Amino acid sequence: MMTVSVWVWAVSLFWLDIFITLEASVYFALVAFTTLGFGDILLPQEWRLLGGMAAANGLLMFGLLTAILVEILRDTRARQRKY
């Protein structure tokens, strides 16, 4: 789920011609999505808002993934207790 989300951001940034190479797009998307924010690759001024949106999306996805994993573990533990 996380990998797909990063790739969606990367392909979108590449498709919009924000970055010249797909590698730069993937790198920026991954850094923004995980909210590391290295700052070695920056978006052009007119696209800066996308960086914040990618970071916010990454935070929400990490929270969603955590909630899903906790629910799966809770359900698994409940089934183990039943047997």
HTML snippet that shows the backbone in 3Dmol.js (N, CA, C, O; Angstrom):
<script src="https://3Dmol.org/build/3Dmol-min.js"></script>
<div id="view" style="width:600px;height:400px;position:relative"></div>
<script>
const pdb = `
ATOM      1  N   MET A   1       0.829  -1.183   0.000  1.00  0.00           N
ATOM      2  CA  MET A   1       0.000   0.000   0.000  1.00  0.00           C
ATOM      3  C   MET A   1       0.886   1.264   0.000  1.00  0.00           C
ATOM      4  O   MET A   1       0.631   2.219  -0.734  1.00  0.00           O
ATOM      5  N   MET A   2       1.916   1.240   0.832  1.00  0.00           N
ATOM      6  CA  MET A   2       2.806   2.397   0.894  1.00  0.00           C
ATOM      7  C   MET A   2       3.611   2.551  -0.403  1.00  0.00           C
ATOM      8  O   MET A   2       3.781   3.657  -0.916  1.00  0.00           O
ATOM      9  N   THR A   3       4.091   1.441  -0.909  1.00  0.00           N
ATOM     10  CA  THR A   3       4.885   1.479  -2.141  1.00  0.00           C
ATOM     11  C   THR A   3       4.059   2.001  -3.309  1.00  0.00           C
ATOM     12  O   THR A   3       4.535   2.810  -4.106  1.00  0.00           O
ATOM     13  N   VAL A   4       2.832   1.536  -3.403  1.00  0.00           N
ATOM     14  CA  VAL A   4       1.953   1.984  -4.484  1.00  0.00           C
ATOM     15  C   VAL A   4       1.698   3.484  -4.364  1.00  0.00           C
ATOM     16  O   VAL A   4       1.703   4.199  -5.366  1.00  0.00           O
ATOM     17  N   SER A   5       1.478   3.955  -3.152  1.00  0.00           N
ATOM     18  CA  SER A   5       1.223   5.386  -2.952  1.00  0.00           C
ATOM     19  C   SER A   5       2.425   6.234  -3.346  1.00  0.00           C
ATOM     20  O   SER A   5       2.267   7.272  -3.988  1.00  0.00           O
ATOM     21  N   VAL A   6       3.616   5.803  -2.970  1.00  0.00           N
ATOM     22  CA  VAL A   6       4.826   6.542  -3.347  1.00  0.00           C
ATOM     23  C   VAL A   6       4.980   6.559  -4.865  1.00  0.00           C
ATOM     24  O   VAL A   6       5.325   7.588  -5.445  1.00  0.00           O
ATOM     25  N   TRP A   7       4.724   5.416  -5.509  1.00  0.00           N
ATOM     26  CA  TRP A   7       4.845   5.360  -6.964  1.00  0.00           C
ATOM     27  C   TRP A   7       3.794   6.215  -7.660  1.00  0.00           C
ATOM     28  O   TRP A   7       4.076   6.797  -8.707  1.00  0.00           O
ATOM     29  N   VAL A   8       2.609   6.302  -7.111  1.00  0.00           N
ATOM     30  CA  VAL A   8       1.580   7.185  -7.690  1.00  0.00           C
ATOM     31  C   VAL A   8       2.053   8.629  -7.641  1.00  0.00           C
ATOM     32  O   VAL A   8       1.922   9.361  -8.622  1.00  0.00           O
ATOM     33  N   TRP A   9       2.608   9.045  -6.496  1.00  0.00           N
ATOM     34  CA  TRP A   9       3.150  10.394  -6.394  1.00  0.00           C
ATOM     35  C   TRP A   9       4.305  10.600  -7.368  1.00  0.00           C
ATOM     36  O   TRP A   9       4.380  11.625  -8.045  1.00  0.00           O
ATOM     37  N   ALA A  10       5.206   9.617  -7.435  1.00  0.00           N
ATOM     38  CA  ALA A  10       6.381   9.752  -8.299  1.00  0.00           C
ATOM     39  C   ALA A  10       5.990   9.862  -9.764  1.00  0.00           C
ATOM     40  O   ALA A  10       6.493  10.727 -10.480  1.00  0.00           O
ATOM     41  N   VAL A  11       5.106   9.001 -10.207  1.00  0.00           N
ATOM     42  CA  VAL A  11       4.678   9.040 -11.606  1.00  0.00           C
ATOM     43  C   VAL A  11       3.928  10.342 -11.899  1.00  0.00           C
ATOM     44  O   VAL A  11       4.074  10.916 -12.978  1.00  0.00           O
ATOM     45  N   SER A  12       3.138  10.799 -10.951  1.00  0.00           N
ATOM     46  CA  SER A  12       2.429  12.070 -11.142  1.00  0.00           C
ATOM     47  C   SER A  12       3.407  13.231 -11.275  1.00  0.00           C
ATOM     48  O   SER A  12       3.241  14.083 -12.148  1.00  0.00           O
ATOM     49  N   LEU A  13       4.420  13.272 -10.421  1.00  0.00           N
ATOM     50  CA  LEU A  13       5.423  14.337 -10.509  1.00  0.00           C
ATOM     51  C   LEU A  13       6.197  14.263 -11.819  1.00  0.00           C
ATOM     52  O   LEU A  13       6.504  15.291 -12.423  1.00  0.00           O
ATOM     53  N   PHE A  14       6.509  13.063 -12.251  1.00  0.00           N
ATOM     54  CA  PHE A  14       7.225  12.879 -13.516  1.00  0.00           C
ATOM     55  C   PHE A  14       6.340  13.257 -14.700  1.00  0.00           C
ATOM     56  O   PHE A  14       6.801  13.895 -15.646  1.00  0.00           O
ATOM     57  N   TRP A  15       5.076  12.865 -14.644  1.00  0.00           N
ATOM     58  CA  TRP A  15       4.133  13.153 -15.722  1.00  0.00           C
ATOM     59  C   TRP A  15       3.893  14.652 -15.877  1.00  0.00           C
ATOM     60  O   TRP A  15       3.677  15.139 -16.987  1.00  0.00           O
ATOM     61  N   LEU A  16       3.931  15.383 -14.760  1.00  0.00           N
ATOM     62  CA  LEU A  16       3.756  16.831 -14.796  1.00  0.00           C
ATOM     63  C   LEU A  16       5.027  17.567 -15.233  1.00  0.00           C
ATOM     64  O   LEU A  16       5.053  18.797 -15.264  1.00  0.00           O
ATOM     65  N   ASP A  17       6.082  16.811 -15.571  1.00  0.00           N
ATOM     66  CA  ASP A  17       7.376  17.368 -15.980  1.00  0.00           C
ATOM     67  C   ASP A  17       8.015  18.240 -14.902  1.00  0.00           C
ATOM     68  O   ASP A  17       8.692  19.223 -15.203  1.00  0.00           O
ATOM     69  N   ILE A  18       7.792  17.867 -13.653  1.00  0.00           N
ATOM     70  CA  ILE A  18       8.425  18.595 -12.557  1.00  0.00           C
ATOM     71  C   ILE A  18       9.874  18.165 -12.410  1.00  0.00           C
ATOM     72  O   ILE A  18      10.749  18.984 -12.128  1.00  0.00           O
ATOM     73  N   PHE A  19      10.123  16.875 -12.603  1.00  0.00           N
ATOM     74  CA  PHE A  19      11.488  16.342 -12.546  1.00  0.00           C
ATOM     75  C   PHE A  19      11.848  15.748 -13.902  1.00  0.00           C
ATOM     76  O   PHE A  19      10.983  15.263 -14.631  1.00  0.00           O
ATOM     77  N   ILE A  20      13.131  15.792 -14.226  1.00  0.00           N
ATOM     78  CA  ILE A  20      13.591  15.312 -15.529  1.00  0.00           C
ATOM     79  C   ILE A  20      13.610  13.790 -15.578  1.00  0.00           C
ATOM     80  O   ILE A  20      13.258  13.197 -16.598  1.00  0.00           O
ATOM     81  N   THR A  21      14.015  13.159 -14.491  1.00  0.00           N
ATOM     82  CA  THR A  21      14.127  11.697 -14.474  1.00  0.00           C
ATOM     83  C   THR A  21      13.098  11.089 -13.524  1.00  0.00           C
ATOM     84  O   THR A  21      12.647  11.729 -12.573  1.00  0.00           O
ATOM     85  N   LEU A  22      12.744   9.853 -13.803  1.00  0.00           N
ATOM     86  CA  LEU A  22      11.830   9.126 -12.923  1.00  0.00           C
ATOM     87  C   LEU A  22      12.504   8.846 -11.584  1.00  0.00           C
ATOM     88  O   LEU A  22      11.842   8.820 -10.547  1.00  0.00           O
ATOM     89  N   GLU A  23      13.820   8.636 -11.606  1.00  0.00           N
ATOM     90  CA  GLU A  23      14.557   8.386 -10.365  1.00  0.00           C
ATOM     91  C   GLU A  23      14.425   9.564  -9.402  1.00  0.00           C
ATOM     92  O   GLU A  23      14.197   9.366  -8.209  1.00  0.00           O
ATOM     93  N   ALA A  24      14.565  10.778  -9.909  1.00  0.00           N
ATOM     94  CA  ALA A  24      14.423  11.968  -9.068  1.00  0.00           C
ATOM     95  C   ALA A  24      13.000  12.081  -8.531  1.00  0.00           C
ATOM     96  O   ALA A  24      12.793  12.475  -7.384  1.00  0.00           O
ATOM     97  N   SER A  25      12.026  11.734  -9.361  1.00  0.00           N
ATOM     98  CA  SER A  25      10.631  11.771  -8.924  1.00  0.00           C
ATOM     99  C   SER A  25      10.367  10.774  -7.808  1.00  0.00           C
ATOM    100  O   SER A  25       9.703  11.095  -6.822  1.00  0.00           O
ATOM    101  N   VAL A  26      10.891   9.562  -7.966  1.00  0.00           N
ATOM    102  CA  VAL A  26      10.695   8.534  -6.933  1.00  0.00           C
ATOM    103  C   VAL A  26      11.395   8.947  -5.650  1.00  0.00           C
ATOM    104  O   VAL A  26      10.834   8.809  -4.563  1.00  0.00           O
ATOM    105  N   TYR A  27      12.610   9.451  -5.766  1.00  0.00           N
ATOM    106  CA  TYR A  27      13.371   9.876  -4.594  1.00  0.00           C
ATOM    107  C   TYR A  27      12.634  10.980  -3.845  1.00  0.00           C
ATOM    108  O   TYR A  27      12.460  10.901  -2.629  1.00  0.00           O
ATOM    109  N   PHE A  28      12.202  12.009  -4.569  1.00  0.00           N
ATOM    110  CA  PHE A  28      11.486  13.102  -3.906  1.00  0.00           C
ATOM    111  C   PHE A  28      10.190  12.616  -3.284  1.00  0.00           C
ATOM    112  O   PHE A  28       9.864  12.992  -2.158  1.00  0.00           O
ATOM    113  N   ALA A  29       9.444  11.781  -4.006  1.00  0.00           N
ATOM    114  CA  ALA A  29       8.176  11.275  -3.483  1.00  0.00           C
ATOM    115  C   ALA A  29       8.398  10.472  -2.205  1.00  0.00           C
ATOM    116  O   ALA A  29       7.636  10.608  -1.247  1.00  0.00           O
ATOM    117  N   LEU A  30       9.424   9.647  -2.185  1.00  0.00           N
ATOM    118  CA  LEU A  30       9.719   8.840  -1.004  1.00  0.00           C
ATOM    119  C   LEU A  30      10.145   9.708   0.168  1.00  0.00           C
ATOM    120  O   LEU A  30       9.696   9.493   1.294  1.00  0.00           O
ATOM    121  N   VAL A  31      10.996  10.677  -0.082  1.00  0.00           N
ATOM    122  CA  VAL A  31      11.455  11.570   0.989  1.00  0.00           C
ATOM    123  C   VAL A  31      10.297  12.408   1.523  1.00  0.00           C
ATOM    124  O   VAL A  31      10.173  12.593   2.734  1.00  0.00           O
ATOM    125  N   ALA A  32       9.460  12.910   0.643  1.00  0.00           N
ATOM    126  CA  ALA A  32       8.318  13.710   1.084  1.00  0.00           C
ATOM    127  C   ALA A  32       7.281  12.840   1.784  1.00  0.00           C
ATOM    128  O   ALA A  32       6.733  13.230   2.815  1.00  0.00           O
ATOM    129  N   PHE A  33       7.012  11.668   1.228  1.00  0.00           N
ATOM    130  CA  PHE A  33       5.976  10.781   1.759  1.00  0.00           C
ATOM    131  C   PHE A  33       6.315  10.306   3.164  1.00  0.00           C
ATOM    132  O   PHE A  33       5.426  10.161   4.004  1.00  0.00           O
ATOM    133  N   THR A  34       7.595  10.064   3.424  1.00  0.00           N
ATOM    134  CA  THR A  34       8.010   9.629   4.758  1.00  0.00           C
ATOM    135  C   THR A  34       8.307  10.812   5.668  1.00  0.00           C
ATOM    136  O   THR A  34       8.744  10.619   6.803  1.00  0.00           O
ATOM    137  N   THR A  35       8.084  12.011   5.203  1.00  0.00           N
ATOM    138  CA  THR A  35       8.289  13.276   5.918  1.00  0.00           C
ATOM    139  C   THR A  35       9.717  13.454   6.413  1.00  0.00           C
ATOM    140  O   THR A  35       9.940  14.115   7.427  1.00  0.00           O
ATOM    141  N   LEU A  36      10.692  12.869   5.706  1.00  0.00           N
ATOM    142  CA  LEU A  36      12.093  13.102   6.052  1.00  0.00           C
ATOM    143  C   LEU A  36      12.499  14.524   5.705  1.00  0.00           C
ATOM    144  O   LEU A  36      13.141  15.206   6.503  1.00  0.00           O
ATOM    145  N   GLY A  37      12.120  14.973   4.506  1.00  0.00           N
ATOM    146  CA  GLY A  37      12.381  16.344   4.097  1.00  0.00           C
ATOM    147  C   GLY A  37      13.854  16.708   4.023  1.00  0.00           C
ATOM    148  O   GLY A  37      14.267  17.722   4.585  1.00  0.00           O
ATOM    149  N   PHE A  38      14.658  15.891   3.333  1.00  0.00           N
ATOM    150  CA  PHE A  38      16.085  16.171   3.233  1.00  0.00           C
ATOM    151  C   PHE A  38      16.362  17.553   2.649  1.00  0.00           C
ATOM    152  O   PHE A  38      17.239  18.262   3.143  1.00  0.00           O
ATOM    153  N   GLY A  39      15.638  17.941   1.619  1.00  0.00           N
ATOM    154  CA  GLY A  39      15.835  19.248   1.010  1.00  0.00           C
ATOM    155  C   GLY A  39      16.907  19.295  -0.056  1.00  0.00           C
ATOM    156  O   GLY A  39      17.228  20.371  -0.561  1.00  0.00           O
ATOM    157  N   ASP A  40      17.474  18.136  -0.413  1.00  0.00           N
ATOM    158  CA  ASP A  40      18.481  18.140  -1.465  1.00  0.00           C
ATOM    159  C   ASP A  40      17.857  18.238  -2.848  1.00  0.00           C
ATOM    160  O   ASP A  40      18.510  18.695  -3.787  1.00  0.00           O
ATOM    161  N   ILE A  41      16.613  17.822  -2.990  1.00  0.00           N
ATOM    162  CA  ILE A  41      15.852  18.016  -4.227  1.00  0.00           C
ATOM    163  C   ILE A  41      14.590  18.784  -3.846  1.00  0.00           C
ATOM    164  O   ILE A  41      13.829  18.361  -2.977  1.00  0.00           O
ATOM    165  N   LEU A  42      14.385  19.901  -4.500  1.00  0.00           N
ATOM    166  CA  LEU A  42      13.236  20.748  -4.192  1.00  0.00           C
ATOM    167  C   LEU A  42      12.325  20.866  -5.402  1.00  0.00           C
ATOM    168  O   LEU A  42      12.759  20.741  -6.547  1.00  0.00           O
ATOM    169  N   LEU A  43      11.061  21.108  -5.121  1.00  0.00           N
ATOM    170  CA  LEU A  43      10.099  21.366  -6.187  1.00  0.00           C
ATOM    171  C   LEU A  43      10.250  22.799  -6.668  1.00  0.00           C
ATOM    172  O   LEU A  43      10.657  23.668  -5.897  1.00  0.00           O
ATOM    173  N   PRO A  44       9.930  23.060  -7.923  1.00  0.00           N
ATOM    174  CA  PRO A  44       9.894  24.457  -8.376  1.00  0.00           C
ATOM    175  C   PRO A  44       8.868  25.245  -7.569  1.00  0.00           C
ATOM    176  O   PRO A  44       7.937  24.670  -7.005  1.00  0.00           O
ATOM    177  N   GLN A  45       9.042  26.550  -7.520  1.00  0.00           N
ATOM    178  CA  GLN A  45       8.197  27.434  -6.703  1.00  0.00           C
ATOM    179  C   GLN A  45       6.701  27.206  -6.944  1.00  0.00           C
ATOM    180  O   GLN A  45       5.924  27.172  -5.990  1.00  0.00           O
ATOM    181  N   GLU A  46       6.295  27.054  -8.188  1.00  0.00           N
ATOM    182  CA  GLU A  46       4.865  26.923  -8.497  1.00  0.00           C
ATOM    183  C   GLU A  46       4.279  25.568  -8.096  1.00  0.00           C
ATOM    184  O   GLU A  46       3.059  25.407  -8.092  1.00  0.00           O
ATOM    185  N   TRP A  47       5.130  24.592  -7.760  1.00  0.00           N
ATOM    186  CA  TRP A  47       4.656  23.260  -7.377  1.00  0.00           C
ATOM    187  C   TRP A  47       4.947  22.935  -5.916  1.00  0.00           C
ATOM    188  O   TRP A  47       4.755  21.789  -5.510  1.00  0.00           O
ATOM    189  N   ARG A  48       5.396  23.882  -5.120  1.00  0.00           N
ATOM    190  CA  ARG A  48       5.799  23.611  -3.734  1.00  0.00           C
ATOM    191  C   ARG A  48       4.684  23.028  -2.876  1.00  0.00           C
ATOM    192  O   ARG A  48       4.956  22.239  -1.970  1.00  0.00           O
ATOM    193  N   LEU A  49       3.468  23.390  -3.137  1.00  0.00           N
ATOM    194  CA  LEU A  49       2.347  22.891  -2.336  1.00  0.00           C
ATOM    195  C   LEU A  49       2.216  21.373  -2.434  1.00  0.00           C
ATOM    196  O   LEU A  49       1.734  20.728  -1.502  1.00  0.00           O
ATOM    197  N   LEU A  50       2.644  20.799  -3.566  1.00  0.00           N
ATOM    198  CA  LEU A  50       2.568  19.343  -3.725  1.00  0.00           C
ATOM    199  C   LEU A  50       3.461  18.609  -2.734  1.00  0.00           C
ATOM    200  O   LEU A  50       3.131  17.498  -2.318  1.00  0.00           O
ATOM    201  N   GLY A  51       4.577  19.202  -2.349  1.00  0.00           N
ATOM    202  CA  GLY A  51       5.459  18.588  -1.370  1.00  0.00           C
ATOM    203  C   GLY A  51       4.768  18.435  -0.024  1.00  0.00           C
ATOM    204  O   GLY A  51       4.866  17.385   0.612  1.00  0.00           O
ATOM    205  N   GLY A  52       4.080  19.462   0.405  1.00  0.00           N
ATOM    206  CA  GLY A  52       3.328  19.395   1.651  1.00  0.00           C
ATOM    207  C   GLY A  52       2.171  18.418   1.579  1.00  0.00           C
ATOM    208  O   GLY A  52       1.861  17.724   2.548  1.00  0.00           O
ATOM    209  N   MET A  53       1.541  18.375   0.423  1.00  0.00           N
ATOM    210  CA  MET A  53       0.437  17.430   0.249  1.00  0.00           C
ATOM    211  C   MET A  53       0.937  15.992   0.288  1.00  0.00           C
ATOM    212  O   MET A  53       0.276  15.123   0.856  1.00  0.00           O
ATOM    213  N   ALA A  54       2.100  15.732  -0.312  1.00  0.00           N
ATOM    214  CA  ALA A  54       2.678  14.389  -0.278  1.00  0.00           C
ATOM    215  C   ALA A  54       3.046  14.005   1.153  1.00  0.00           C
ATOM    216  O   ALA A  54       2.836  12.864   1.564  1.00  0.00           O
ATOM    217  N   ALA A  55       3.590  14.943   1.903  1.00  0.00           N
ATOM    218  CA  ALA A  55       3.946  14.664   3.296  1.00  0.00           C
ATOM    219  C   ALA A  55       2.698  14.387   4.138  1.00  0.00           C
ATOM    220  O   ALA A  55       2.679  13.449   4.935  1.00  0.00           O
ATOM    221  N   ALA A  56       1.670  15.195   3.959  1.00  0.00           N
ATOM    222  CA  ALA A  56       0.422  14.967   4.697  1.00  0.00           C
ATOM    223  C   ALA A  56      -0.205  13.637   4.309  1.00  0.00           C
ATOM    224  O   ALA A  56      -0.725  12.917   5.162  1.00  0.00           O
ATOM    225  N   ASN A  57      -0.156  13.314   3.033  1.00  0.00           N
ATOM    226  CA  ASN A  57      -0.675  12.032   2.563  1.00  0.00           C
ATOM    227  C   ASN A  57       0.112  10.878   3.172  1.00  0.00           C
ATOM    228  O   ASN A  57      -0.467   9.857   3.542  1.00  0.00           O
ATOM    229  N   GLY A  58       1.417  11.034   3.275  1.00  0.00           N
ATOM    230  CA  GLY A  58       2.251  10.009   3.882  1.00  0.00           C
ATOM    231  C   GLY A  58       1.911   9.796   5.351  1.00  0.00           C
ATOM    232  O   GLY A  58       1.825   8.656   5.807  1.00  0.00           O
ATOM    233  N   LEU A  59       1.718  10.879   6.094  1.00  0.00           N
ATOM    234  CA  LEU A  59       1.331  10.753   7.505  1.00  0.00           C
ATOM    235  C   LEU A  59       0.006  10.018   7.645  1.00  0.00           C
ATOM    236  O   LEU A  59      -0.137   9.138   8.494  1.00  0.00           O
ATOM    237  N   LEU A  60      -0.949  10.376   6.821  1.00  0.00           N
ATOM    238  CA  LEU A  60      -2.248   9.706   6.876  1.00  0.00           C
ATOM    239  C   LEU A  60      -2.138   8.231   6.507  1.00  0.00           C
ATOM    240  O   LEU A  60      -2.798   7.387   7.113  1.00  0.00           O
ATOM    241  N   MET A  61      -1.308   7.917   5.514  1.00  0.00           N
ATOM    242  CA  MET A  61      -1.148   6.524   5.113  1.00  0.00           C
ATOM    243  C   MET A  61      -0.457   5.694   6.195  1.00  0.00           C
ATOM    244  O   MET A  61      -0.823   4.539   6.414  1.00  0.00           O
ATOM    245  N   PHE A  62       0.536   6.268   6.871  1.00  0.00           N
ATOM    246  CA  PHE A  62       1.180   5.553   7.968  1.00  0.00           C
ATOM    247  C   PHE A  62       0.181   5.296   9.086  1.00  0.00           C
ATOM    248  O   PHE A  62       0.173   4.213   9.672  1.00  0.00           O
ATOM    249  N   GLY A  63      -0.658   6.279   9.389  1.00  0.00           N
ATOM    250  CA  GLY A  63      -1.687   6.087  10.401  1.00  0.00           C
ATOM    251  C   GLY A  63      -2.699   5.031  10.002  1.00  0.00           C
ATOM    252  O   GLY A  63      -3.095   4.204  10.823  1.00  0.00           O
ATOM    253  N   LEU A  64      -3.116   5.056   8.751  1.00  0.00           N
ATOM    254  CA  LEU A  64      -4.074   4.073   8.259  1.00  0.00           C
ATOM    255  C   LEU A  64      -3.481   2.671   8.280  1.00  0.00           C
ATOM    256  O   LEU A  64      -4.145   1.718   8.686  1.00  0.00           O
ATOM    257  N   LEU A  65      -2.241   2.547   7.846  1.00  0.00           N
ATOM    258  CA  LEU A  65      -1.572   1.246   7.855  1.00  0.00           C
ATOM    259  C   LEU A  65      -1.427   0.712   9.283  1.00  0.00           C
ATOM    260  O   LEU A  65      -1.622  -0.478   9.528  1.00  0.00           O
ATOM    261  N   THR A  66      -1.086   1.593  10.214  1.00  0.00           N
ATOM    262  CA  THR A  66      -0.984   1.184  11.616  1.00  0.00           C
ATOM    263  C   THR A  66      -2.327   0.700  12.139  1.00  0.00           C
ATOM    264  O   THR A  66      -2.391  -0.323  12.820  1.00  0.00           O
ATOM    265  N   ALA A  67      -3.391   1.416  11.833  1.00  0.00           N
ATOM    266  CA  ALA A  67      -4.727   1.011  12.275  1.00  0.00           C
ATOM    267  C   ALA A  67      -5.119  -0.342  11.677  1.00  0.00           C
ATOM    268  O   ALA A  67      -5.703  -1.179  12.366  1.00  0.00           O
ATOM    269  N   ILE A  68      -4.806  -0.554  10.420  1.00  0.00           N
ATOM    270  CA  ILE A  68      -5.126  -1.831   9.770  1.00  0.00           C
ATOM    271  C   ILE A  68      -4.352  -2.971  10.425  1.00  0.00           C
ATOM    272  O   ILE A  68      -4.920  -4.027  10.705  1.00  0.00           O
ATOM    273  N   LEU A  69      -3.054  -2.762  10.672  1.00  0.00           N
ATOM    274  CA  LEU A  69      -2.243  -3.806  11.306  1.00  0.00           C
ATOM    275  C   LEU A  69      -2.716  -4.121  12.719  1.00  0.00           C
ATOM    276  O   LEU A  69      -2.748  -5.287  13.110  1.00  0.00           O
ATOM    277  N   VAL A  70      -3.080  -3.112  13.481  1.00  0.00           N
ATOM    278  CA  VAL A  70      -3.597  -3.336  14.835  1.00  0.00           C
ATOM    279  C   VAL A  70      -4.899  -4.115  14.775  1.00  0.00           C
ATOM    280  O   VAL A  70      -5.102  -5.024  15.579  1.00  0.00           O
ATOM    281  N   GLU A  71      -5.772  -3.790  13.862  1.00  0.00           N
ATOM    282  CA  GLU A  71      -7.044  -4.505  13.732  1.00  0.00           C
ATOM    283  C   GLU A  71      -6.829  -5.957  13.318  1.00  0.00           C
ATOM    284  O   GLU A  71      -7.505  -6.853  13.823  1.00  0.00           O
ATOM    285  N   ILE A  72      -5.891  -6.195  12.402  1.00  0.00           N
ATOM    286  CA  ILE A  72      -5.595  -7.566  11.985  1.00  0.00           C
ATOM    287  C   ILE A  72      -5.043  -8.364  13.163  1.00  0.00           C
ATOM    288  O   ILE A  72      -5.445  -9.507  13.381  1.00  0.00           O
ATOM    289  N   LEU A  73      -4.133  -7.773  13.916  1.00  0.00           N
ATOM    290  CA  LEU A  73      -3.583  -8.468  15.088  1.00  0.00           C
ATOM    291  C   LEU A  73      -4.652  -8.721  16.150  1.00  0.00           C
ATOM    292  O   LEU A  73      -4.668  -9.784  16.769  1.00  0.00           O
ATOM    293  N   ARG A  74      -5.540  -7.756  16.365  1.00  0.00           N
ATOM    294  CA  ARG A  74      -6.620  -7.925  17.330  1.00  0.00           C
ATOM    295  C   ARG A  74      -7.542  -9.064  16.907  1.00  0.00           C
ATOM    296  O   ARG A  74      -7.932  -9.897  17.725  1.00  0.00           O
ATOM    297  N   ASP A  75      -7.883  -9.091  15.629  1.00  0.00           N
ATOM    298  CA  ASP A  75      -8.756 -10.140  15.106  1.00  0.00           C
ATOM    299  C   ASP A  75      -8.078 -11.512  15.186  1.00  0.00           C
ATOM    300  O   ASP A  75      -8.713 -12.504  15.546  1.00  0.00           O
ATOM    301  N   THR A  76      -6.805 -11.560  14.853  1.00  0.00           N
ATOM    302  CA  THR A  76      -6.060 -12.817  14.940  1.00  0.00           C
ATOM    303  C   THR A  76      -5.994 -13.316  16.375  1.00  0.00           C
ATOM    304  O   THR A  76      -6.186 -14.504  16.634  1.00  0.00           O
ATOM    305  N   ARG A  77      -5.725 -12.418  17.296  1.00  0.00           N
ATOM    306  CA  ARG A  77      -5.647 -12.801  18.709  1.00  0.00           C
ATOM    307  C   ARG A  77      -7.012 -13.267  19.216  1.00  0.00           C
ATOM    308  O   ARG A  77      -7.080 -14.213  20.002  1.00  0.00           O
ATOM    309  N   ALA A  78      -8.084 -12.632  18.790  1.00  0.00           N
ATOM    310  CA  ALA A  78      -9.424 -13.046  19.200  1.00  0.00           C
ATOM    311  C   ALA A  78      -9.749 -14.452  18.677  1.00  0.00           C
ATOM    312  O   ALA A  78     -10.359 -15.253  19.386  1.00  0.00           O
ATOM    313  N   ARG A  79      -9.341 -14.748  17.438  1.00  0.00           N
ATOM    314  CA  ARG A  79      -9.562 -16.088  16.890  1.00  0.00           C
ATOM    315  C   ARG A  79      -8.701 -17.129  17.604  1.00  0.00           C
ATOM    316  O   ARG A  79      -9.134 -18.268  17.780  1.00  0.00           O
ATOM    317  N   GLN A  80      -7.511 -16.761  18.009  1.00  0.00           N
ATOM    318  CA  GLN A  80      -6.646 -17.696  18.754  1.00  0.00           C
ATOM    319  C   GLN A  80      -7.272 -18.027  20.107  1.00  0.00           C
ATOM    320  O   GLN A  80      -7.240 -19.181  20.536  1.00  0.00           O
ATOM    321  N   ARG A  81      -7.827 -17.049  20.768  1.00  0.00           N
ATOM    322  CA  ARG A  81      -8.447 -17.287  22.078  1.00  0.00           C
ATOM    323  C   ARG A  81      -9.703 -18.148  21.969  1.00  0.00           C
ATOM    324  O   ARG A  81     -10.039 -18.901  22.882  1.00  0.00           O
ATOM    325  N   LYS A  82     -10.384 -18.022  20.845  1.00  0.00           N
ATOM    326  CA  LYS A  82     -11.609 -18.777  20.629  1.00  0.00           C
ATOM    327  C   LYS A  82     -11.327 -20.277  20.528  1.00  0.00           C
ATOM    328  O   LYS A  82     -12.136 -21.101  20.955  1.00  0.00           O
ATOM    329  N   TYR A  83     -10.168 -20.620  19.955  1.00  0.00           N
ATOM    330  CA  TYR A  83      -9.823 -22.033  19.794  1.00  0.00           C
ATOM    331  C   TYR A  83      -8.984 -22.428  20.944  1.00  0.00           C
ATOM    332  O   TYR A  83      -8.565 -23.582  21.035  1.00  0.00           O
TER     333      TYR A  83
END
`;
const viewer = $3Dmol.createViewer("view");
viewer.addModel(pdb, "pdb");
viewer.setStyle({}, {cartoon: {color: "spectrum"}});
viewer.zoomTo();
viewer.render();
</script>
